[in-house]
Each structure stands twice: as C-alpha cells, then as structure tokens.
Amino acid sequence: MLFFFCIVSAGDAINKLNYPYGVALNPILNELYLADKDNHRIISFAFNNTNGTVMFGGNGPGYNNTQLRYPTCVYFDSFSNNWVVCNTEAHNVVQFTAYVNMWTIVAGNINGSVGTTSTEFYTPFKLTFDPMGNMYVADCNNHRIQFFNANQKNGITIAGFSGISGSNATTLYRPRSARLDNQLNLYVADSQNHLIQKFLRY
C-alpha cells in the first residue's frame, strides 16, 4: 500500500495540510486519517487520492463539540468505528462516531481548562489503547502518563509524577508519545530529556 502526498505549502484546502501530527490507518477501507493540527481538523484520504475529506472539526479553534483546538493525535478503533482524538490545546480527549460531526468527551475537562488531578490534562499529546480497551495518554505538560480503565474518566498515573519534571528513571519531562508492546510494556518518548523510556507492565 502506498499513500503519496505532494503538498509543498501549508493551507486549509482539501489537498493541503497545516502541521499534520497524528496518523491512523483503516486497513479495511484503505483510508488514512490525519490530525491536521493547525487546521483544527481530522481529515481522511482515500488510497492514492491527494484530495481529502474533512471528517471532524475544520471550524476554527474552539471548545464546543463541533470544534477542535490543535489536535495532535487520532486513533481509529475499527471494532467500534470510532475515532479518538487528543484535542491538545483544549486539554481533553474526545471521541467521534462515523457520520456524526460532534464529539463526546472521553477524558479531561469539557471547557478547555487545564489541571493536574486524575480527571484532568495539560496538553495531552498522544494516546494509545491496549486490547482490553484501556487508554494510555501522554499528558505532556503534566510530565506523566495517565492510564484510564475502559470507559472511565478517572485516570491513574503510571509513569512520571503529576506536575513534576525530571531526568531520572522515575520522572519524565514533557512526554509526547506512548506505545505498548505485545507484553503491554510501555515505551515513552520523553521529549525534553531526549530519551525513550521503557516502563514494565503496570
């Protein structure tokens, strides 16, 4: 499979992007989904098609349930046909369902406020899920990885410390991505420490 984009300048047309950050693939439909960050939208591209379709957002930055604010990650769940998005500068994680251009809150505050509690974020940057439907979020400016049991909005810090940056083996400094291996060990892009850190299964 090959997707090829020849886009040499930023823009908001359907064949242009503006700081794309997150990518997800639907292997069944051969579609690519992009978190088009500075266009505040999720856009899809069919196989070998350089014209995209705006799926969600694209209405300018904002906090209502038809807008996104600098999204940096999109995750496609092929079982539920849902898209989960790190709505980064709204400081929440939201979910879309096919053909419905309105999000529902997954975690974080609905009004875009930041926080350090177990139900809040400060620039969630990337997320992933395990096979049981549990969610892992790189909560960048809180310097932590938050674990959410399936369908729960109350997180548990499993790596780093809330609001405390550091460079030793138990701390993080602006983590920007989290991934799991098949043993559910966690790998974190610890961006400001210039490291990839591995944490054994929670």
Secondary structure, DSSP 8 states (H G I E B T S, - for coil): --------S--SSTT--SSEEEEEEETTTTEEEEEEGGGTEEEEEETT--S-EEEEE-S-B-SSTT-BSS--EEEEETTTTEEEEEEGGGTEEEEEETTEEEEEEEEE-TT-----STT--SSEEEEEE-TTS-EEEEEGGGTEEEEE-TT----EEEEEBTTBB-SSTT-BSSEEEEEE-TT--EEEEEGGGTEEEEE---
